[in-house]
Each structure stands twice: as C-alpha cells, then as structure tokens.
C-alpha cells in the first residue's frame, strides 16, 4: 500500500558554468509607453506601461518572470504601473543613456539597489537608492536609503555584471575628462566605498561640447567591455577581470561618425555597434568579429549589417533572453532584431520592423540589465524531483523534471517500472511490482546538446511483510506482530481499532492490516466471528473473583500455570489498560489486581504463559 508521506528529493548532478536565471529580464519597459514580455520565448508587446523616456530605463522581474518594478532614473513604478511609495525624485535623468540599472542585493530576497546616473556629466552624478520589495504588501517602496551620492563627474555609462563567484556584482561607471573606469563591488555588505580604478584607453573629453552619451556593456561571459564614446566617434573594446574588477588592453574602434549603441553576442564572439552621420543622415549597424585575432584584425573585421536613413534611426542594442539582439528605432512602433547574433556577417539575419509594439513606440534607449542574465544557453544539466525514492512493492511514484538550461526533450528509463520508459517532462504513475533496487536514467536535450543523468539503484522497493495471522479467543482477536495495525469489519476500517488486539462486538467478518518498519503493509485472511457470548470454562484451570467486580479482582490458577505467567487487561477496543509482567506476579497460584480506577464496563483479562493464552471476560 502507498506510504502515507511523500519525500521530495532534489537530485542535482555535476556543477558547471551554465549561466544565471534569465527570467529577471522577461519584462521590458522603454520609449514612449512601449514594452515587451519574453515569458513565452518570443517578445509580446506590453501596452500597460507608464514610462516615457528619451533614453535611459531599467526593468527587473523576479526569478519566475513576474514584473517587480521599472524606472527611467527619476521615478520607480511598481507592478501596478504606479509610482512606488517614495519612488519619485530619483536623481537620474531620462536623457542619460543609461540612467539606471537595478541590481539585487546579494544575500537578500527583498532588497534591490537602484543605481542612477545624471546626464551630460551633471552634478547629480552616480547615486543609489534601496528598494524593499517586502514593503507595501509586495509592491515595494524606495526606502530612506535614497539618492546616496557615490561619485560625481561621470559619463552616461552604467553597467553591471556578476563577479567571478556568481554571487556578488561589479557596477561600472566611467569618469568624465578622464580615462578612468570605476568598478564598485556590490556584495552582502552593500556597495564598497573603495572602487577598483583602471586608467586605460581613451580620455573621455569631447573638445566641442561636454557630450557624455553612449552605451557601456559587459559581455555575457563577463570578460569583455565595449563602449561608445559619444562625439569622439569611436568605440572601445577592453578586457575585464571579473575576479579583480580590473579593466585592461584597450582596442580603439574608430568609425568617424557619431556612435551610440553596443552589444555582444551571447557567445561573446561578436560585437554589434550603431553609429550615424550628421552629413549623410545614415544610421548603420555593424558587426565585429572578436575571434579575428590581433587588434588590427578585429578592427578590420567590421562589416555593415544594416543601414537606414533618418528619421528611421537605429540606436540602442539589447540582448534578450531568447538569445537575439533587439534594436531600438526612434519614434517607430517596431523593434528591429538580429536573429542569430552568434553568426558572422549576413548570416546573423537582421530583420527590420520585426516586433510590433502594439501602437506605442521606441525612442533612443532600451532597458539596462545585468549582463549576466544573457549568458549563452548551454546544453541541459539533467536533474529531477521524485515523489518518493523508497517505496513498497505495488506502489506508484511520480517524477518531475528539474533540469537546468531549458530542455525541450526528455527520455526517461525506469528499470523495473511500469511503464519502463517515458518521453514527457513529468511522468506520473510509474509503478513497481517487485521488491528490489532499480536504476533511473534521464536524458534531456535542447538545441545545444544532450545531458544524461544515470542513478544506479536509486529507487528502493521494499517487499510487503508476511501476511499477519489472527488468533481468535472467543470474541478477542489477536494479530501477529506488526509495527502498526488497522482492523476491518465487513471490509470497512474500524475507527480507533489500531492495536494488536481487538475485541469483536458484533458478528461478521474481520481482518487486520499490519504495516512494517518500512511502511509496507499486508492483510490477513478473513476470520468470522459468529457469537458475542463468551464461555467461562473451568477446565482451563483459571478462576476470577469477584466477577463482576468493584475495586479488586483475584486471579487463581492451578499447577499448570506456575511458571512465567503474565496478565493483561484490555478494553472493548483492544487497548491495554493494565499490564502485569511475570516479574510482578505473586509466588504461588493467585494474584490480586487493583482496578479501582477503571470506569464501569466490559473488559477482558488475558493470561499468557509460554505461548498459551486464555482470555476471560470480566465486568465492572
């Protein structure tokens, strides 16, 4: 019979670098009331947003893909699309390229850092506020830790990536009129007051005007940085050490046109950029091959992917959870897309006006996310949850897929099970008829590859105990030994009849089900009780007086009962009321028992000696 509990055991095998959860980037809000949702895989337009921004914006969802909040750097809106409590007056700017980014606080399930950055190197600089999502019944609020100044004199560049330990984060900004990258570590203690400063690459200082715009992005793998240096008409590619926070090895990628958007392919092998000419009014999307080798080879690998004419501008680039890169188009009600960004040249498959925004429109920017959310999909890592790994013969169990990296195929093999195979994600009612230990194999697959989980002897099927036997003494039914008992009358369980002994109260068919230490059960044969009368034969050598009794009874026996006698008194449900072991029986051939505390009713006295049992009915 089925055990009365379920043990949920998660089996996870092998550890490898497989990327971080992507559902936090399912919801995008940007542009002019525009938005898209990626929870079904492909982007679906959202028209419920409240955000209107020229450029910078950021969104965050929970690990299941449910929207938490979004921002333009000035206001934080909750999932109901109204400003959070204390969520206005943030010191970013919608005209800042990357006006905000939202980063969970390591070690917390409810706190988020909302980083903001001013536009044009403005005085509000780089700041943070803390959002508590446990407040306001889960709608969240900006806490009293609000607009905390970190540093001033910064460009409009703001990006974040997981640190090497996969727990903490690096938050990166760039100083204006300087070549300095500032990497701030965010860990369980908060934001480090001492950044890692790397003086490398180009000094950001436009000689014509203080124009600090242009994106900065980490590669999904966390080992590269790319950035657009506004009116200085160049991109830059650098190495990043996610262990130390150090930036190094700058490669300048000049284009002699104003630059804006940058994004890496999921496999970190390609870099995409957008730039435009103030004379020809042509907006161009380029690709660089980062596997080309030397710096000059990477520079020379640039090829145009698409060109459009003003006012059909291509601006921000953003990698999504579906592995594609989306392109913002100023004042256009569509997103463009690079369908296969890992592929070289035209094979990357750029499609203009690919995703309708449901009547709303882009502007220059797209949401800013932690880049680690977009690490390239890997082959699955097979794992599962089992309803119970130790069962009894005849039981059925269920398996639930818990594999990582989004498998799309499943092949289960259940040694000893029925059915023996399955190709669904969550097979149920896998039944095991015979005792033994059995292997389980799960092979999962996706477009990247297959992974096999083989667990030897994982399902342990215990045999049922031997069927119990019933000894019947008049109306007293005594089962052979088990761990638990349940008596049945005419095939129905008897309420409260869960002891080894049961006293029949009416004529009919009785049987008992016992359970052993493994939780396995078996049933006895049926016995039939035909009379509720009890004989009191003298030939058994036992006498009881007085009967009925009031306070005491005396049990007298003949010489055949002189060794190792024990006496038990039970009530009508078979529950032991008094137990007198042999060590307490008086020498001789009689013993008195005090029964003053018993309520009036019918009882049964059981005499035992070396396997012999005699049951006598007594009454008070």
TORLUM-364146 format. One line per 5 residues: their letters; for each residue x, y, z of C-alpha. Coordinates in steps of 0.2 Angstrom, whole numbers, plus 5000, padded with zeros to 4 digits. Example, Ala and Ser with C-alpha at 12.3 -4.5 7.8 and 13.67 -1.06 7.14 Angstrom:
! TORLUM-364146
AS = 5062 4978 5039  5068 4995 5036
This chain:
! TORLUM-364146
XXXXX = 5000 5000 5000  5005 5018 4997  5015 5025 5011  5007 5040 5020  5021 5053 5016
XXXXX = 5030 5060 5002  5048 5063 5002  5053 5077 4989  5071 5074 4985  5080 5085 4973
XXXXX = 5094 5077 4963  5106 5088 4955  5122 5081 4947  5138 5089 4941  5142 5108 4943
XXXXX = 5147 5118 4928  5146 5136 4922  5129 5137 4915  5123 5155 4917  5111 5163 4928
XXXXX = 5092 5164 4929  5085 5174 4914  5068 5177 4920  5073 5193 4928  5074 5201 4911
XXXXX = 5057 5195 4904  5049 5212 4906  5055 5227 4896  5048 5245 4898  5056 5258 4887
XXXXX = 5052 5273 4875  5035 5280 4873  5024 5269 4884  5032 5254 4875  5036 5237 4882
XXXXX = 5038 5219 4878  5037 5202 4888  5048 5187 4884  5040 5174 4896  5034 5164 4881
XXXXX = 5050 5164 4872  5046 5177 4858  5043 5195 4863  5025 5200 4865  5020 5219 4866
XXXXX = 5016 5226 4883  5004 5242 4882  5001 5244 4901  5017 5254 4905  5018 5271 4912
XXXXX = 5036 5275 4907  5040 5289 4894  5059 5292 4892  5071 5298 4878  5084 5286 4883
XXXXX = 5089 5278 4899  5077 5265 4908  5079 5249 4918  5067 5235 4922  5068 5220 4934
XXXXX = 5057 5204 4937  5058 5190 4949  5065 5173 4946  5048 5167 4939  5047 5182 4927
XXXXX = 5034 5192 4937  5037 5211 4935  5044 5219 4951  5047 5237 4945  5055 5248 4932
XXXXX = 5062 5266 4931  5068 5280 4920  5080 5285 4933  5068 5298 4940  5053 5288 4945
XXXXX = 5051 5269 4950  5035 5261 4945  5028 5246 4953  5020 5231 4945  5003 5240 4945
XXXXX = 5012 5254 4935  5010 5267 4948  5025 5276 4957  5031 5267 4972  5030 5274 4989
XXXXX = 5045 5286 4990  5048 5281 4972  5049 5299 4964  5063 5312 4964  5077 5300 4960
XXXXX = 5092 5309 4953  5095 5300 4936  5089 5308 4920  5078 5301 4906  5091 5309 4894
XXXXX = 5105 5300 4901  5110 5285 4890  5110 5273 4904  5100 5282 4918  5098 5267 4929
XXXXX = 5101 5249 4932  5093 5238 4945  5104 5225 4955  5098 5213 4968  5107 5214 4985
XXXXX = 5117 5198 4987  5111 5188 5002  5094 5196 5002  5077 5191 4994  5069 5208 4995
XXXXX = 5082 5222 4993  5087 5229 4977  5099 5243 4973  5093 5255 4960  5108 5264 4953
XXXXX = 5106 5281 4944  5117 5292 4934  5115 5310 4928  5116 5316 4910  5129 5326 4902
XXXXX = 5141 5324 4917  5129 5333 4928  5131 5337 4946  5120 5323 4952  5132 5311 4946
XXXXX = 5132 5292 4951  5120 5288 4966  5110 5273 4973  5093 5270 4982  5087 5254 4990
XXXXX = 5071 5247 4986  5062 5235 4998  5051 5223 4989  5044 5216 5005  5036 5233 5009
XXXXX = 5018 5238 5004  5011 5221 5003  5024 5216 4990  5023 5231 4979  5039 5238 4986
XXXXX = 5045 5255 4991  5060 5266 4990  5067 5265 5007  5075 5280 5017  5091 5275 5009
XXXXX = 5088 5286 4994  5099 5296 4982  5115 5291 4991  5130 5300 4982  5144 5289 4976
XXXXX = 5154 5300 4964  5152 5314 4953  5159 5319 4936  5154 5304 4927  5148 5300 4909
XXXXX = 5131 5292 4905  5138 5275 4906  5132 5262 4919  5133 5243 4918  5133 5228 4929
XXXXX = 5139 5210 4929  5141 5196 4941  5158 5194 4949  5168 5178 4947  5160 5170 4962
XXXXX = 5142 5171 4954  5135 5180 4969  5142 5197 4970  5141 5211 4957  5153 5223 4948
XXXXX = 5145 5240 4945  5154 5250 4932  5155 5269 4928  5167 5280 4918  5174 5296 4924
XXXXX = 5172 5312 4913  5188 5321 4907  5197 5305 4911  5202 5288 4906  5197 5280 4922
XXXXX = 5185 5265 4924  5177 5264 4941  5172 5246 4946  5162 5246 4963  5159 5229 4971
XXXXX = 5141 5225 4977  5140 5211 4990  5130 5206 5005  5138 5220 5015  5132 5233 5002
XXXXX = 5142 5244 4990  5160 5245 4993  5166 5263 4996  5183 5259 4988  5181 5256 4969
XXXXX = 5194 5247 4958  5200 5261 4947  5208 5256 4930  5216 5270 4920  5216 5263 4902
XXXXX = 5210 5268 4885  5204 5284 4878  5201 5300 4889  5183 5304 4888  5183 5323 4884
XXXXX = 5175 5330 4869  5183 5346 4863  5167 5353 4855  5155 5350 4869  5153 5340 4885
XXXXX = 5143 5326 4877  5145 5311 4888  5132 5299 4880  5135 5282 4873  5132 5264 4880
XXXXX = 5144 5253 4890  5141 5235 4890  5149 5220 4898  5150 5204 4888  5138 5190 4894
XXXXX = 5153 5180 4899  5159 5194 4910  5177 5195 4902  5175 5210 4890  5169 5228 4890
XXXXX = 5163 5238 4875  5158 5256 4875  5153 5270 4863  5162 5287 4866  5149 5299 4860
XXXXX = 5155 5313 4849  5173 5306 4849  5167 5295 4835  5174 5279 4842  5170 5263 4851
XXXXX = 5182 5254 4863  5184 5236 4867  5193 5231 4883  5197 5216 4894  5188 5214 4911
XXXXX = 5194 5203 4925  5178 5198 4935  5189 5192 4949  5198 5208 4952  5187 5222 4944
XXXXX = 5202 5227 4933  5200 5234 4915  5214 5232 4903  5220 5230 4885  5210 5244 4876
XXXXX = 5207 5242 4857  5200 5258 4849  5187 5255 4835  5186 5272 4826  5171 5275 4814
XXXXX = 5172 5294 4811  5154 5295 4814  5144 5298 4830  5142 5282 4840  5129 5276 4852
XXXXX = 5124 5258 4855  5135 5242 4858  5130 5224 4862  5139 5207 4862  5133 5191 4855
XXXXX = 5128 5178 4868  5144 5168 4864  5154 5183 4867  5162 5181 4849  5154 5196 4840
XXXXX = 5152 5214 4844  5137 5224 4837  5138 5244 4836  5126 5258 4830  5133 5274 4823
XXXXX = 5126 5288 4812  5132 5303 4801  5127 5321 4803  5130 5324 4785  5123 5309 4776
XXXXX = 5110 5305 4789  5113 5287 4788  5112 5276 4803  5122 5260 4802  5123 5243 4812
XXXXX = 5140 5235 4811  5147 5218 4817  5165 5215 4823  5172 5198 4824  5181 5197 4841
XXXXX = 5189 5180 4836  5198 5188 4822  5215 5188 4832  5225 5204 4834  5218 5221 4837
XXXXX = 5221 5226 4819  5212 5210 4813  5197 5214 4825  5196 5232 4819  5197 5227 4800
XXXXX = 5183 5213 4803  5170 5227 4804  5156 5224 4791  5139 5233 4790  5124 5223 4794
XXXXX = 5111 5236 4790  5109 5254 4785  5093 5266 4787  5090 5284 4783  5084 5297 4795
XXXXX = 5071 5298 4803  5072 5279 4803  5086 5279 4816  5094 5263 4824  5100 5267 4841
XXXXX = 5101 5256 4857  5105 5237 4856  5100 5225 4869  5102 5206 4870  5087 5197 4876
XXXXX = 5083 5180 4885  5079 5172 4868  5097 5174 4863  5093 5188 4850  5098 5206 4850
XXXXX = 5084 5219 4848  5087 5237 4840  5078 5252 4846  5071 5264 4832  5067 5282 4836
XXXXX = 5049 5286 4835  5045 5269 4827  5032 5257 4833  5043 5242 4830  5059 5234 4836
XXXXX = 5072 5228 4824  5080 5211 4828  5097 5202 4825  5090 5184 4825  5107 5174 4825
XXXXX = 5119 5186 4833  5132 5172 4835  5134 5170 4816  5146 5180 4805  5140 5193 4793
XXXXX = 5123 5192 4784  5120 5175 4792  5116 5185 4808  5099 5188 4800  5095 5206 4803
XXXXX = 5076 5210 4801  5069 5227 4802  5052 5231 4810  5052 5214 4817  5042 5216 4833
XXXXX = 5026 5227 4834  5025 5237 4850  5006 5237 4849  5003 5255 4844  5017 5263 4856
XXXXX = 5034 5267 4850  5053 5266 4854  5064 5281 4857  5083 5280 4858  5085 5268 4873
XXXXX = 5081 5250 4878  5081 5244 4896  5098 5242 4905  5100 5224 4913  5114 5215 4922
XXXXX = 5123 5207 4908  5125 5190 4916  5106 5187 4913  5111 5184 4895  5125 5171 4896
XXXXX = 5123 5160 4881  5111 5145 4883  5120 5129 4887  5115 5111 4885  5104 5105 4899
XXXXX = 5110 5098 4915  5098 5084 4919  5090 5083 4937  5073 5079 4944  5062 5078 4959
XXXXX = 5055 5061 4964  5039 5059 4975  5047 5045 4985  5063 5035 4982  5059 5022 4994
XXXXX = 5043 5013 4992  5034 4997 4994  5030 4984 4980  5015 4989 4971  5017 5007 4974
XXXXX = 5017 5020 4960  5028 5036 4960  5030 5052 4950  5045 5061 4943  5046 5080 4940
XXXXX = 5059 5087 4928  5071 5100 4937  5084 5101 4924  5093 5117 4920  5095 5127 4904
XXXXX = 5078 5124 4897  5077 5106 4890  5065 5103 4876  5066 5084 4875  5066 5071 4889
XXXXX = 5069 5052 4888  5066 5043 4904  5071 5024 4908  5064 5016 4923  5072 4999 4927
XXXXX = 5058 4988 4935  5045 5001 4932  5029 5001 4923  5029 5009 4911  5048 5007 4908
XXXXX = 5050 5022 4898  5043 5040 4895  5046 5055 4884  5036 5068 4894  5044 5081 4906
XXXXX = 5035 5075 4921  5030 5056 4921  5017 5050 4934  5011 5034 4940  5027 5024 4937
XXXXX = 5023 5008 4946  5035 4995 4954  5028 4977 4956  5043 4968 4963  5054 4972 4978
XXXXX = 5072 4977 4973  5083 4992 4969  5081 5000 4952  5091 5012 4941  5083 5028 4934
XXXXX = 5090 5037 4918  5085 5054 4912  5092 5061 4895  5087 5079 4892  5091 5089 4876
XXXXX = 5089 5106 4868  5097 5114 4853  5114 5115 4861  5115 5096 4865  5111 5082 4877
XXXXX = 5114 5078 4895  5112 5061 4904  5109 5058 4922  5110 5039 4927  5107 5035 4945
XXXXX = 5111 5017 4950  5099 5008 4962  5090 5024 4965  5073 5018 4968  5072 5006 4983
XXXXX = 5057 4995 4983  5053 4985 4999  5044 4969 5000  5027 4968 5010  5028 4960 5026
XXXXX = 5022 4942 5028  5003 4942 5029  4998 4943 5048  4988 4929 5056  4974 4931 5068
XXXXX = 4971 4920 5084  4953 4921 5090  4949 4918 5108  4930 4919 5109  4927 4937 5104
XXXXX = 4946 4943 5106  4955 4944 5090  4974 4944 5092  4986 4949 5077  5003 4943 5074
XXXXX = 5017 4956 5077  5017 4972 5066  5023 4990 5068  5005 4997 5066  4988 4989 5065
XXXXX = 4971 4993 5057  4956 4981 5060  4942 4980 5047  4924 4974 5050  4915 4968 5034
XXXXX = 4928 4977 5023  4927 4994 5032  4940 5001 5044  4935 5001 5062  4938 5018 5069
XXXXX = 4951 5018 5083  4955 4999 5081  4973 5001 5079  4980 4989 5092  4987 4972 5091
XXXXX = 4971 4965 5100  4953 4969 5095  4938 4963 5104  4923 4959 5092  4907 4967 5097
XXXXX = 4896 4960 5083  4895 4945 5072  4903 4947 5055  4920 4946 5045  4936 4953 5052
XXXXX = 4953 4955 5046  4968 4966 5050  4981 4975 5040  4999 4977 5048  5012 4989 5042
XXXXX = 5031 4985 5045  5045 4997 5048  5047 5001 5030  5029 5007 5029  5024 4992 5019
XXXXX = 5008 4983 5023  4999 4967 5020  4982 4960 5025  4977 4944 5035  4965 4931 5029
XXXXX = 4947 4935 5035  4940 4927 5051  4922 4926 5055  4915 4929 5072  4898 4922 5075
XXXXX = 4893 4925 5093  4896 4938 5106  4893 4926 5120  4909 4920 5130  4910 4904 5139
XXXXX = 4919 4903 5155  4926 4885 5155  4933 4879 5172  4944 4866 5163  4957 4880 5158
XXXXX = 4962 4880 5176  4959 4898 5179  4946 4907 5191  4942 4925 5193  4933 4933 5208
XXXXX = 4923 4943 5211  4916 4945 5193  4908 4957 5192  4920 4967 5202  4920 4984 5210
XXXXX = 4938 4988 5216  4949 4972 5216  4949 4955 5207  4959 4940 5212  4965 4928 5198
XXXXX = 4968 4910 5204  4976 4896 5193  4981 4878 5195  4998 4870 5195  4999 4870 5176
XXXXX = 5001 4889 5176  5015 4891 5189  5029 4897 5178  5032 4914 5168  5014 4920 5169
XXXXX = 5009 4937 5163  4992 4946 5165  4985 4959 5153  4968 4968 5155  4961 4976 5139
XXXXX = 4945 4986 5135  4932 4983 5122  4943 4991 5108  4958 4981 5112  4968 4994 5121
XXXXX = 4979 4988 5135  4973 4995 5152  4983 4985 5164  4999 4975 5160  5006 4964 5174
XXXXX = 5023 4956 5169  5028 4939 5175  5041 4948 5186  5027 4956 5196  5016 4940 5198
XXXXX = 5015 4934 5216  5023 4917 5220  5010 4903 5222  4994 4901 5212  4985 4918 5214
XXXXX = 4987 4936 5211  4976 4951 5216  4975 4966 5204  4968 4984 5209  4956 4990 5196
XXXXX = 4948 5004 5207  4952 5017 5193  4943 5008 5179  4926 5015 5174  4911 5003 5173
XXXXX = 4911 4992 5158  4916 4976 5149  4934 4971 5150  4944 4956 5145  4958 4948 5156
XXXXX = 4972 4939 5146  4983 4926 5154  4999 4921 5145  5012 4908 5148  5025 4901 5136
XXXXX = 5014 4904 5121  4997 4898 5129  4984 4912 5130  4967 4911 5139  4955 4926 5138
XXXXX = 4942 4929 5152  4928 4942 5151  4926 4952 5167  4914 4967 5171  4913 4981 5182
